[in-house]
Amino acid sequence: MREDFDRRPFALRHRLCAHPLFALPRLLALARRLPPECIETNAGDLPVDQDPRATPRNGLSAEETLRRIAQCGSWMVLKNVQRDPDYAALLQGCLAELRAPDARLAQGFVFVSSPGAVTPFHMDPEHNFLLQVAGRKTIHVFDPADREVLAEEDLERFHAGAHRNLPWREAWQPRARAFALGPGDGVHVPVTAPHWVRNGDAVSVSFSVTFRSRASERRAQVYAMNARLRRRGRVPAPVGASALRDALKGFSLRLIRRAERLLARPATR
């Protein structure tokens, strides 16, 4: 943690494989309680470079997907599981063991996938500890500082609201670090580190422990401000080139957003 956290991916071990919250009856009960916006399902037979606008759905409800996950060729995620008190306690317990510095906005995600399912090439805005509970998968993680794979413009668009999926080139694959995860294995994926995943030949269940930090939020603000500058024809300096410039950009964005919120309020008499 001290040497590699939020710099590069690293492997870890956990003791969640027999935890009752990941048994099918508990996951079915969780899926019934979560609001629809917290459940995402789609077909699992996807290319690494899947266009998010054309991602095929599996035509099943969340409950049907879970019950038929071994045969239905699907991928699903239960988001923000900390809405449920039992999963909230589990998430907080994991964070306590990680001793993560400056953890804020903690969220838990449960991924359940069919044999052979693929999660396309993408990035996420959080610090992520992916813990494999059942089945096997291989996650291919790229250096978040590799600007050939992940351009400044990609980061700007993402922090301005673009989809998490990224452009993909097969020639980049040798740059990845592959982690073969089985039950009890885990991996730390740094903020915005591009990655993609392929499941093994059995149903996969994994738990993502995610959170933000002051540093990640500040970087996100600077990238969002750079996106605004680029839309206006400017070529902004990359994040990290100047601490003072980054601080000014973050401050400016906060002022702009505050003004936009005030202008969006309905007028009162």
C-alpha positions as CSV (number, residue, x, y, z in Angstrom):
1,M,0.0,0.0,0.0
2,R,2.7,2.5,1.0
3,E,4.8,2.0,-2.2
4,D,2.2,1.3,-4.9
5,F,-1.2,2.6,-3.9
6,D,-2.7,4.7,-6.7
7,R,0.6,4.4,-8.7
8,R,0.6,0.9,-10.1
9,P,-1.5,-2.3,-9.7
10,F,-0.6,-4.9,-7.1
11,A,-1.9,-8.2,-6.0
12,L,-3.4,-9.0,-2.5
13,R,-5.2,-11.8,-0.7
14,H,-8.5,-11.7,1.2
15,R,-10.8,-14.0,3.2
16,L,-14.3,-13.4,1.7
17,C,-14.7,-16.6,-0.3
18,A,-17.1,-18.2,2.2
19,H,-18.9,-15.0,3.2
20,P,-22.7,-15.6,3.3
21,L,-23.4,-12.2,1.6
22,F,-22.1,-13.7,-1.7
23,A,-24.3,-16.8,-1.7
24,L,-26.9,-16.8,-4.4
25,P,-30.0,-16.4,-2.0
26,R,-28.4,-13.2,-0.5
27,L,-27.5,-11.8,-3.9
28,L,-31.1,-12.4,-5.1
29,A,-32.5,-10.7,-2.1
30,L,-30.1,-7.7,-2.6
31,A,-31.1,-7.4,-6.3
32,R,-34.7,-7.2,-5.3
33,R,-34.0,-4.4,-2.8
34,L,-31.7,-2.3,-4.9
35,P,-33.3,0.4,-7.2
36,P,-33.2,-0.2,-10.9
37,E,-30.4,2.4,-11.5
38,C,-28.1,0.3,-9.2
39,I,-28.3,-2.8,-11.5
40,E,-26.6,-3.2,-14.9
41,T,-26.9,-6.3,-17.0
42,N,-25.8,-7.0,-20.6
43,A,-24.6,-9.8,-22.8
44,G,-21.2,-11.2,-21.8
45,D,-19.9,-12.2,-25.2
46,L,-18.4,-8.8,-26.0
47,P,-15.2,-7.6,-27.8
48,V,-12.6,-5.8,-25.9
49,D,-13.3,-2.6,-27.9
50,Q,-17.1,-2.7,-27.4
51,D,-18.9,0.5,-28.4
52,P,-20.9,1.4,-25.3
53,R,-23.8,2.8,-27.5
54,A,-24.2,-0.7,-29.0
55,T,-23.8,-3.0,-26.0
56,P,-26.3,-5.8,-26.4
57,R,-28.7,-6.5,-23.5
58,N,-29.5,-10.0,-22.4
59,G,-33.3,-9.5,-22.2
60,L,-33.5,-10.8,-18.7
61,S,-34.4,-9.3,-15.4
62,A,-31.8,-9.1,-12.7
63,E,-33.3,-12.0,-10.8
64,E,-33.4,-14.1,-14.0
65,T,-29.9,-13.2,-14.8
66,L,-28.6,-14.3,-11.4
67,R,-30.6,-17.6,-11.5
68,R,-29.4,-18.5,-15.0
69,I,-26.0,-16.9,-14.9
70,A,-24.2,-20.2,-15.6
71,Q,-26.0,-20.6,-19.0
72,C,-27.3,-17.2,-20.1
73,G,-24.0,-15.7,-21.3
74,S,-24.3,-12.5,-19.3
75,W,-22.5,-9.9,-17.3
76,M,-24.0,-8.0,-14.4
77,V,-23.1,-5.6,-11.6
78,L,-25.0,-4.7,-8.5
79,K,-23.9,-1.1,-7.7
80,N,-23.8,0.8,-4.5
81,V,-24.5,-2.2,-2.4
82,Q,-23.7,-0.2,0.7
83,R,-27.3,0.9,0.5
84,D,-28.0,-2.4,2.3
85,P,-26.9,-2.3,6.0
86,D,-25.2,-5.8,5.8
87,Y,-23.1,-4.9,2.7
88,A,-22.4,-1.5,4.2
89,A,-20.8,-3.2,7.2
90,L,-18.8,-5.5,5.0
91,L,-17.5,-2.5,2.9
92,Q,-16.5,-0.7,6.1
93,G,-14.7,-3.7,7.4
94,C,-12.7,-4.1,4.2
95,L,-11.8,-0.4,4.3
96,A,-10.6,-0.7,7.9
97,E,-8.3,-3.6,7.0
98,L,-6.9,-1.8,4.0
99,R,-6.2,1.2,6.2
100,A,-6.7,3.3,3.0
101,P,-5.6,6.9,3.4
102,D,-8.2,9.6,3.1
103,A,-11.0,7.2,1.9
104,R,-14.2,9.1,1.1
105,L,-17.4,8.3,-0.9
106,A,-16.8,4.6,-0.4
107,Q,-18.9,2.3,-2.6
108,G,-19.2,-1.4,-3.1
109,F,-20.0,-3.3,-6.3
110,V,-20.7,-7.0,-6.8
111,F,-19.9,-8.4,-10.3
112,V,-21.5,-11.7,-11.4
113,S,-20.6,-13.0,-14.8
114,S,-21.1,-16.0,-17.0
115,P,-18.2,-18.3,-18.1
116,G,-16.1,-16.5,-20.7
117,A,-17.7,-13.1,-20.3
118,V,-15.7,-10.1,-21.2
119,T,-15.6,-6.7,-19.6
120,P,-14.5,-4.3,-22.3
121,F,-11.5,-1.9,-22.1
122,H,-12.4,1.0,-19.8
123,M,-11.3,3.1,-16.8
124,D,-13.0,4.0,-13.5
125,P,-12.9,7.2,-11.4
126,E,-12.2,5.5,-8.1
127,H,-9.5,3.8,-6.2
128,N,-10.5,0.1,-6.7
129,F,-9.7,-3.1,-4.8
130,L,-11.2,-6.0,-6.8
131,L,-11.6,-9.1,-4.7
132,Q,-12.3,-12.4,-6.4
133,V,-14.9,-14.5,-4.4
134,A,-15.8,-17.4,-6.8
135,G,-14.6,-18.5,-10.2
136,R,-11.6,-17.3,-12.1
137,K,-10.9,-14.3,-14.3
138,T,-7.9,-12.5,-15.7
139,I,-7.7,-8.7,-15.5
140,H,-5.3,-6.8,-17.8
141,V,-4.3,-3.5,-16.2
142,F,-2.4,-0.7,-17.9
143,D,-0.3,2.1,-16.5
144,P,-2.5,5.1,-16.0
145,A,0.4,7.4,-16.8
146,D,1.0,5.8,-20.3
147,R,-0.2,8.6,-22.5
148,E,0.0,6.4,-25.7
149,V,-2.7,4.1,-24.2
150,L,-4.5,6.8,-22.2
151,A,-4.3,10.3,-23.8
152,E,-5.0,13.5,-21.9
153,E,-8.0,14.0,-24.1
154,D,-9.4,10.7,-23.0
155,L,-9.1,11.7,-19.4
156,E,-10.7,15.1,-20.0
157,R,-13.7,13.6,-21.8
158,F,-14.2,11.0,-19.1
159,H,-14.1,13.6,-16.3
160,A,-16.4,15.8,-18.3
161,G,-19.0,13.0,-18.4
162,A,-18.1,10.6,-21.2
163,H,-18.6,6.9,-21.0
164,R,-16.0,4.7,-19.2
165,N,-15.2,2.6,-22.3
166,L,-12.0,3.6,-24.1
167,P,-10.6,3.2,-27.7
168,W,-8.7,0.0,-28.0
169,R,-5.7,-1.1,-30.1
170,E,-4.5,-4.7,-30.0
171,A,-0.9,-3.4,-30.3
172,W,-1.2,-2.1,-26.7
173,Q,-1.8,-5.5,-25.1
174,P,1.9,-6.2,-24.4
175,R,1.9,-3.1,-22.2
176,A,-0.7,-4.6,-19.8
177,R,0.1,-6.4,-16.6
178,A,-2.1,-9.5,-16.3
179,F,-3.5,-10.7,-13.0
180,A,-5.0,-14.2,-12.9
181,L,-7.5,-14.1,-10.1
182,G,-8.9,-17.1,-8.3
183,P,-11.0,-17.3,-5.1
184,G,-9.1,-15.3,-2.4
185,D,-7.1,-13.3,-4.8
186,G,-7.4,-9.5,-5.3
187,V,-5.8,-6.7,-7.2
188,H,-5.6,-2.9,-6.7
189,V,-6.5,-0.9,-9.8
190,P,-5.4,2.7,-9.5
191,V,-7.7,5.6,-10.4
192,T,-8.3,5.7,-14.2
193,A,-5.9,2.8,-14.9
194,P,-7.3,1.3,-18.1
195,H,-8.2,-2.4,-17.9
196,W,-10.2,-5.2,-19.4
197,V,-11.3,-8.5,-18.0
198,R,-12.0,-12.0,-19.3
199,N,-13.7,-14.7,-17.1
200,G,-12.6,-18.3,-16.9
201,D,-14.8,-21.3,-17.6
202,A,-17.0,-21.0,-14.5
203,V,-19.4,-18.4,-13.0
204,S,-17.4,-15.5,-11.5
205,V,-18.4,-13.5,-8.4
206,S,-16.2,-10.5,-7.4
207,F,-16.5,-7.6,-5.0
208,S,-15.1,-4.2,-5.7
209,V,-14.2,-2.0,-2.7
210,T,-13.9,1.5,-4.1
211,F,-13.5,5.0,-2.8
212,R,-12.4,8.5,-3.7
213,S,-9.7,10.7,-2.1
214,R,-8.9,14.4,-1.9
215,A,-6.1,13.8,-4.5
216,S,-8.3,11.9,-6.9
217,E,-11.1,14.5,-6.6
218,R,-8.6,17.4,-7.3
219,R,-7.3,15.6,-10.4
220,A,-10.8,15.0,-11.6
221,Q,-11.6,18.8,-11.3
222,V,-8.5,19.8,-13.2
223,Y,-9.3,17.3,-16.0
224,A,-12.8,18.6,-16.2
225,M,-11.5,22.2,-16.4
226,N,-9.1,21.2,-19.1
227,A,-12.0,19.7,-21.0
228,R,-13.8,23.1,-20.9
229,L,-10.7,24.9,-22.0
230,R,-10.2,22.5,-24.9
231,R,-13.8,22.9,-26.1
232,R,-13.0,26.7,-26.3
233,G,-10.0,26.1,-28.6
234,R,-7.3,26.1,-26.0
235,V,-4.6,23.5,-25.6
236,P,-4.4,23.1,-21.8
237,A,-1.2,22.1,-20.0
238,P,-1.4,18.4,-18.8
239,V,-2.4,17.7,-15.3
240,G,0.6,17.6,-13.1
241,A,2.7,20.0,-15.2
242,S,2.3,22.8,-12.6
243,A,0.9,22.4,-9.1
244,L,0.0,26.1,-9.0
245,R,-1.7,26.0,-12.4
246,D,-3.6,22.9,-11.4
247,A,-4.8,24.5,-8.1
248,L,-6.0,27.6,-10.0
249,K,-7.9,25.4,-12.5
250,G,-9.6,23.4,-9.7
251,F,-10.5,26.6,-7.9
252,S,-11.9,28.1,-11.2
253,L,-14.0,25.0,-11.9
254,R,-15.5,25.1,-8.4
255,L,-16.4,28.8,-8.9
256,I,-17.9,28.1,-12.3
257,R,-20.0,25.2,-11.1
258,R,-21.3,27.2,-8.1
259,A,-22.3,30.0,-10.5
260,E,-24.0,27.5,-12.8
261,R,-26.0,26.0,-9.9
262,L,-27.1,29.5,-8.8
263,L,-28.2,30.4,-12.3
264,A,-30.1,27.1,-12.6
265,R,-32.2,27.8,-9.6
266,P,-35.8,29.0,-10.3
267,A,-36.3,32.6,-9.6
268,T,-38.2,33.5,-6.4
269,R,-40.4,36.5,-5.8
